[in-house]
């Protein structure tokens, strides 16, 4: 990589006295300039100012990353390191993240608009994920299978090869961790492509991996446009495994793109999940919790329970209480400790949410509260829309903004029917005191993750992923390790 110039992060003063942080690329563990891709300006969604500049990868950087990664995969050098030793490296990654948790959190606040409270939690969760896979690395077991022939039938789990990891802008550092940790635990080299809007924490994370002891050739972080760097990465025949998180349309497109190479792919895509509130639920607890299930991160969450299904006998009571609770949410500066909801990522994302509120009114629904935009930055007060029918666009299409549709139902069968009447199936919540009902409805709703009397969708120890157009494959838990390894049969004859 003689043409690449090694360097580190720097700061440049602006005319108003603030500073813009400049970040290099990470190609095979080396901080480098972009030879052809230029720079990405990263804007703070709270005030629309440029706060970071990140070098943008071009074709030369992608080629250098893939050459290094494929050499590592071909020699199986990282994969041949004992799983126990790989686990020790990942544990060091977790320790370094905890040491720099405040730096990660601050970067997520200024570049992604996350509240400081959420960003600090996410930084801790990143470390927890690496800790989990550090422990799991030497526990992903094969099998010994009896056969009629004398000998031993062994089923081994071997590294899949170069992994192309593509992450979105809504939870950039946490979702990157969900992919990096299991891929590295299984002995694979990784090439990470972060979203152009939020590449900073990905570069920071890549630097931590190298410092912790992951071989340099195993780690590349390549910010750049999905239409160029992203597609070139996932369609390259040297890439053995693609993991993508993003919208369903792009996921479908990528499936077609990787088909000629028969590249393994896992997809975590969109959602239009339901929170189902039965009349026997603890309504006070539900009213207090449900707003966070849809409005957290300004609604920019594929797990957002943006369809709130409420039993008709308590519908009016719930809508009034839910709207009142929503109006008490603190929306504002994400760096303020008291803020609960920050800005949307961009002007266009806010405009989309406002457009859906207009459509809801045209279709006959009522915006009960919220929906007013303010600035500077891309703020939108969370909106509660009542009188919604499940056939309305506001109930069927993923808005990815702070808009909740409240839909009445009559009984269990009706709730299941409405919840399943969607092209998506990612997450969901049931609110009920009836254990039998929780089992019946929780089993019948076609969604990859269902929680009862809690908003939380994701737990490191449990598989996460969706049904239908919400994706295929699973992240997190031990199940993720299967996606980053191949099953290899080895028979040892005793003859």
Secondary structure, 3 states (H helix, E strand, C coil): CCCCCECCCEEEECCCCCEEEEECEEECCEEECCCCCCEEEEEECCCCEEEEEEECCCHHHHHHHHHHHHHHHHHCCCCCCCHHHHHHHHHHHHHHHHHCHHHHHHHHHHHHCCCHHHHHHHHHHHHHHHHHHHHHHHHCCCEEECCCCCEEEEEEEEECCEEEEECCCCCHHHHHHHHHHHHHHCCCCEEEECCCCCCHHHHHHHHHHHHHCCCHHHEEECCCCHHHHHHHHHHCCCEEEEEEECCHHHHHHHHHHHHCCCCEEEEECCCCCEEEECCCCCHHHHHHHHHHHHHHHHHCCCCCCCEEEEEHHHHHHHHHHHHHHHHCCCECCCCCCCCCECCCCCHHHHHHHHHHHHHHHHCCCEEEECCCEECCCCEECCEEEECCCCCCHHHHCCCCCCEEEEEEECCHHHHHHHHHCCCEECCEEEECCCHHHHHHHHHHCCCCCCEECCCCCCCCCCCECCEECCEECCECCCHHHHHCEEEEEEEEECC
